[in-house]
Amino acid sequence: MNRLHVVLATGVVVLVASLLAMPTPSTPAQAPAHDLPSEFVVRDVRLFDGERFHARSSVHVRGGRIVAVGVLLPVPEGVVVVDGTGKTLLPGLIDAHVHTWGLARRDALRFGVTTQIDMFSDPGQLADARRARASVQSGAQADVWSAGTLATAPGGHGTQFGMAIPTLGAPGDAKAWVAGRVAEGSDFIKIVREDLHVYGSSRHLPSLDAATAAAVIDAAHAQGLLAVVHASAQEAARESLRDGADGLVHVFQDAPADAAFVALARERDAFVIPTLSVIAAFSGRSTALAQDPRVRSFISLEQREALAARMGFIEADPALLARARESVRRLHVAGVRLLAGTDAPNPGTAHGVSMHDEIVWLSEAGLGPVAALVAATSGPADAFGITDRGRIAPGQRADLLLVDGDPQVDPTATRAIVRIWKNGHEVDRRFQAGDAPSIAAGMISDFDGAQLESRIGSGWTGTSDRMVGGQSDARVERIQGGADATAGAMRVSGELQPGAAQVWAGAFFNPGDQIMQAVDASQATELVFQVRGDGRALNLLVFSGERGAAPYSRPVATTDAWAQVRLPLAGVPGIDAARLRAVAITASDPAGAFAFDLDSFEIR
């Protein structure tokens, strides 16, 4: 069971890993962020304008935008000058493949990623994201363009994380499905052609067939939206480009790109986002980012753990990365557009910081430093039709990254960040001490309100073995009437079905602001809640300590009468209350329908 629990934790982290507050770094070499006004000139700097390098230039910023670029710019009286001698100024980086859950946008910006292209996350954020990216006011987050919900088959990739996902079963579903994404505010459409067979895993998932995927592509284009495809196998990628897909969000890993595929990609002017950072993690390659002295003082313990994490359901296979790199080389030689994307926060990646790895991976795979930087700036802007960023030129948004050294010679120089500007406002890279926010004892959820609310954290979701290829289902809902005659309780119900190595379904609670974020509950002494059920024994799981660690587990008996469950949080082997990550209460074997109720969930 422990192995499964590690997989459960990792499966959640695959899509929604959390990055937390960070220890205070050393004082920056120049003035703190809040000391710099929004009008300034960066003078005598080496300039990468998004396409090419210039040995010496100056850049004038005012009102959140670049107003002038040139070698001998006049400096208006009273305007602050930033000395760029020995440094390089670049456009803010654009990560072309992320999942922006939780604090992703904050963490991205702190490492110079000023814009993120989100390939699947909460569509509820889309309206706010559009408003934020239209503003030139000071902000503490990267801007985001998003697919919102992804197009996948029933039970397919994306449905295994405890969220309700609208799926497609046939080509006739495509028009209405895309219309639903347009209504939600999706900027483009992402389509999944993935059954996991490339990874040699016993965990296989249903996937959209070619006809349904093609119908989604057509429906997206009819709405004026790009259609991009996730495919880890060359034939699915080939079919997708033949059917009109605008780009691929990964490079496939089952074989190097053959000549016919390369010719097709070039003919269709398709782009490819290789995501070598995450493929390296699949392949067992670790990154030294967290040990780099240019990064070390700015990276949190959570980010270190994310970079060191591994996929729980596949064995590391170095051939995946070797084949992907060869495909990148062949595609680049042929002139196919390549974009830098990390797939953060998948295991082995972390928001913001992993872009500095991706630039190096692309450079070493045949692009060289300059083309790799194009892939991280103007390339994504052009591919996704974002016209106000990705370049340093008059009229462009003043999203800027100033680094020590010369990244056209050493691509790791982007890690030596001196300053970051978002909309012409300098980003404060400092953070509060401590690696986990503390939570006070008290009631977490009494379920007496109209919703499944919680006093802290990101709330309750269903969880099941679908995230490891199973077929079980779980639902959570509020019901009238709770323990001790209270107003309400939470009903957890579903169907346990054979098909996974370990069968489970139940409820999952996140005490942090995002899934699996650690919080400090060390001042609390116990977890207390009320439960009743159908007589089936339940499992109480407490996730704590390092990311991916096996959770503490104990059985919980149920009857049709309410009973109180008390679990000490201190002095119990396997529970680290100072880094509490999640609590799950699940049903397991035997197969069949199940139901249980929870109430008065609190820490004391």
C-alpha positions, 0 to 999 in steps of 0.5 A: 500500500505504501507504494500506491500512496506515493503514487497517489501523492505524485499523481496530484503533484503531476498537475498541481504541485505547490510552490510556497513562501521562501526563505529571505535571500541575500540583499540584491546588489542594487536598490530594492525593487520598490525603490525604482520608479516606473520611468527609467533608462537602462543604459549601455547594456548588451541587448537581446531584442527577442530576435538578435543580440546588440553589443551596446544599446539603451532602453527607455521605459515610461508608463509600463511600455518601452518608448525608445531603444538606441545606442545614444538615447538622450536621458530626460532630466530626473529620469533614473539611469540603470547602468547596464555595463557588463550585463544583458537585457532580455525580454521577459521570458515566456514559458509556453507550457505550464499549468498555473495552479495556486502560486504558479504565476507569482513564482514564475515572475520571481525568476523572470518568466513574465508570461505563461502559456497555460495548457490546463488549469482552473477555467475560473481564473480566465476572466481575471487573467484577461483583466490582469494582462490588459493592465500596465499597473504594478503586479506580483504575478506573471500574465497568463494565456490559457486553454482552460479545460483540455479536450480529452476522452471520458476517463482520459488524461486530465480526468484523474485529478479529482476535478469535473472535466467535460469530455468528448466521446465522438466527433459530434461532441466537438462543436458544443465542447469548443463553444463551452470553452469559448464561453469560459474564456479559453484563449486556445484549445488543447487536445489530448492524444495520450494513452501512456503506452510510450512510457511502458507503463501498465497504467493505460488511459482512454484517449481521443480517437483521430476523428474526434480530435480532428473535429475539435481542431476544426471546431476550434478554427471555426471559432478563430482559436488555435488548436494544439495537441498533446501527443507522446507518440509520433503517429498521433502527432503526425495525424494531428498535424495532417488534421490541421493542428497548429502545434504540439505541446510536447515533442514525442518520445517513442522515436526520433522525428522521421523525415516525413514528419519533419517535412510535414511540420515545416509544410504546415508551419506548425510549432513544437514545444519540446518540454525537454525539462519534464522529459529529462525528469521522465528519463531519470535526469536530475537538474542542478538548478537548486545547487546553482549559486545564482539560484540557490538563495532565491529557491524555496524548499518546495521548489527544491523538492519539486525539481527532485521529484520523479514520476511515480507510475513509470520507470526512468528511461534515458532513451526518452530524452535521447529520442526527444533531443534528436527530434529537436535537432532535426526539427531545428535544422529543418527550420520548424518553429520550436518554443521553450516550455517546461510543463511545470509543475510536473515532477522534476520541474518548478515554475519560473526556475525551470525555464532557465533549465529549458533554455540550456536543454534547447541550446544543447539539443542543437538550437544554440543559445540565440535560437533558444532565447528566441524560443523563450521570448518572441517565439511563443509571442508570435506562435500564440498571437501575443503582440505586445511582448516577447521583444524589446522595441518601442511600444512593447510592454516593458517586461524585462529581464536584466542578467549578469554576463552574456547568455549568447555565449553561456546560456546559463547566464540567464540565472544570474538575475539582477533585476526583473521588470513587469509592466515597467515596475520592478519585481521584488524577488524577496520573500518572507522567511519560513517554508510553510505558513502556519495555521491555527487550531480550530474548526476547518469545515462544519458543512453548515453553510450552502457550500463545502467550505473550509476555513483554511486551504483550498477545500475538499475534492473527490479522489480516486484510483483513476489517477493511477489508471483505475476505474473508481469514482468519487463524489463529494456533496453537502447534505442536510443534517449533520452530527449532533443535530447540526445543519449539514454534513459532507456526503462522500459516495461513489463506485469502487471498481476493479482495475487498479493495483490498489482500488480506492475512492473518497475525499481529499482535503488540502490545508494549503492554498494549493494542492499538496502545499505544506502548512505548519500545524505544529501548534495543534495536537490532534485532528478530530472529525465525525464520521458515519458510513455503510459499515465499510472500513475506511482509510484515513491518510495524512500526507506530510513531510517531504513531497512524495513521502508515503502518508501515515495511514490508519483504518477507520470503522464505520456504522450508520451512527455518527462516531468521533475520530481523533488522531494525534498530530504530535509524536506519531511516527509518519506524521510531520505536523510542521509540514502537513500537506493533505488529509484523505479519507477513502474507501477501498476493497471490496468493489461496489457502491459506497457512501459515508458522511463527514462532519465537524472536521477540525484541528485542536 
